């Protein structure tokens, strides 16, 4: 079973960041950095069946592997990013 740990961009009420696993809160932290560190540690302990999704300031959820590196992009997605970067 693949586990997905999620870290939101903004804290929940009470100024605590949640680490969720498949939508359910696993633990709360006092900073986003601590939440990210905990998610990476949990995903690394779970092995290759775990991944991390982090919400950016733009509201987009981005995937990361258990080693906290971005997964390999498909050529189609990489092409879309190249086209968008030319517009800027």
C-alpha positions as MATLAB code, in Angstrom:
seq = 'XXXXXXXXXXXXXXXXXXXXXXXXXXXXXXXXXXXXXXXXXXXXXXXXXXXXXXXXXXXXXXXXXXXXXXXXXXXXXXXXXXXXXXXX';
ca = [
       0.000    0.000    0.000;
       1.372    3.381   -1.009;
       1.403    6.006    1.720;
       1.190    9.696    0.866;
       2.154   12.268    3.492;
       0.723   15.757    2.910;
       1.909   19.100    4.300;
      -0.286   22.179    3.706;
       1.116   25.630    3.022;
      -0.843   27.379    5.768;
      -1.303   26.234    9.363;
      -4.630   25.078   10.678;
      -6.439   26.912   13.465;
      -4.180   27.273   16.463;
      -1.183   27.975   14.199;
      -0.184   24.325   13.919;
       0.861   22.540   10.749;
      -0.625   19.120   10.175;
       1.078   16.146    8.600;
      -1.615   14.070    6.958;
      -1.392   10.566    5.632;
      -3.922    9.870    2.907;
      -6.064   12.766    4.193;
      -6.086   11.869    7.910;
      -4.053   13.946   10.380;
      -1.094   11.979   11.746;
       0.493   14.687   13.896;
       0.629   18.470   14.430;
       3.765   20.641   14.552;
       4.525   24.199   15.616;
       6.280   25.057   12.329;
       6.051   24.056    8.691;
       9.711   23.105    8.708;
       9.142   20.623   11.542;
       6.155   19.168    9.688;
       8.239   18.746    6.524;
      11.076   17.121    8.454;
       8.684   14.694   10.155;
       7.042   13.770    6.842;
      10.436   13.103    5.232;
      11.524   10.971    8.193;
       8.280    8.981    8.151;
       8.405    8.488    4.377;
      12.049    7.391    4.521;
      11.231    4.896    7.271;
       8.342    3.519    5.183;
      10.673    2.926    2.235;
       9.861    3.099   -1.447;
       6.100    2.853   -0.960;
       5.814    6.333    0.545;
       5.735    9.770   -1.029;
       5.202   13.365    0.087;
       2.936   16.066   -1.288;
       3.654   19.671   -0.327;
       1.273   22.557   -0.995;
       2.944   25.622   -2.456;
       2.028   29.270   -1.901;
       0.157   29.113   -5.216;
      -2.124   26.350   -3.909;
      -0.589   23.663   -6.127;
       0.269   20.333   -4.458;
       3.669   19.083   -5.589;
       4.882   15.480   -5.281;
       8.197   14.451   -3.727;
       9.722   11.046   -3.168;
      10.625    9.628    0.219;
      14.124   11.072   -0.292;
      12.576   14.584   -0.528;
      13.530   14.936   -4.190;
      11.090   15.670   -6.975;
      10.087   12.535   -8.876;
      11.234   12.165  -12.465;
       9.106   14.335  -14.730;
       7.478   12.873  -17.799;
       8.570   14.483  -21.036;
       5.079   15.935  -21.556;
       5.116   17.693  -18.169;
       8.683   18.941  -18.697;
       7.651   20.363  -22.086;
       4.722   22.238  -20.489;
       7.047   23.746  -17.871;
       9.483   24.870  -20.596;
       6.667   26.567  -22.493;
       5.439   28.349  -19.346;
       8.932   29.563  -18.481;
       9.217   31.214  -21.900;
       6.099   33.277  -21.198;
       7.516   34.805  -18.048;
];
